[in-house]
Amino acid sequence: MSQAEKLVHRLLSLPKDFTWDELIKVLAYYGYVELKKGKTGGSRRKFVDGQKNVIILHKPHPGNIVKEYALKQVIEHLQEKKKNE
């Protein structure tokens, strides 16, 4: 099992200590890249894949731990994407 697959399993367990960097790796595993919005983007981050599926998240600050609601949104989005393939 690859490191990315291990992170996916960890994401699905909704851990309280899932970091932003781990989430970026999971999204990259599913083909998502971050769109750069310039200076005015603030903490909002937009990720898009090859089929133009978009995930919009707030980057956590001042810490690096992703909130549970954001993890649930990502899981739901990835499950919907998988259903529609």
Secondary structure in CASP SS format (residue, H / E / C, confidence):
PFRMAT SS
TARGET T0000
AUTHOR 0000-0000-0000
METHOD secondary structure of the structure
MODEL  1
M C 1.00
S C 1.00
Q H 1.00
A H 1.00
E H 1.00
K H 1.00
L H 1.00
V H 1.00
H H 1.00
R H 1.00
L H 1.00
L H 1.00
S C 1.00
L C 1.00
P C 1.00
K C 1.00
D C 1.00
F C 1.00
T E 1.00
W H 1.00
D H 1.00
E H 1.00
L H 1.00
I H 1.00
K H 1.00
V H 1.00
L H 1.00
A H 1.00
Y H 1.00
Y C 1.00
G C 1.00
Y C 1.00
V E 1.00
E E 1.00
L E 1.00
K C 1.00
K C 1.00
G C 1.00
K H 1.00
T H 1.00
G H 1.00
G C 1.00
S C 1.00
R E 1.00
R E 1.00
K E 1.00
F E 1.00
V E 1.00
D C 1.00
G C 1.00
Q C 1.00
K C 1.00
N C 1.00
V E 1.00
I E 1.00
I E 1.00
L E 1.00
H E 1.00
K C 1.00
P C 1.00
H C 1.00
P C 1.00
G C 1.00
N C 1.00
I E 1.00
V C 1.00
K C 1.00
E H 1.00
Y H 1.00
A H 1.00
L H 1.00
K H 1.00
Q H 1.00
V H 1.00
I H 1.00
E H 1.00
H H 1.00
L H 1.00
Q H 1.00
E H 1.00
K H 1.00
K H 1.00
K H 1.00
N C 1.00
E C 1.00
END
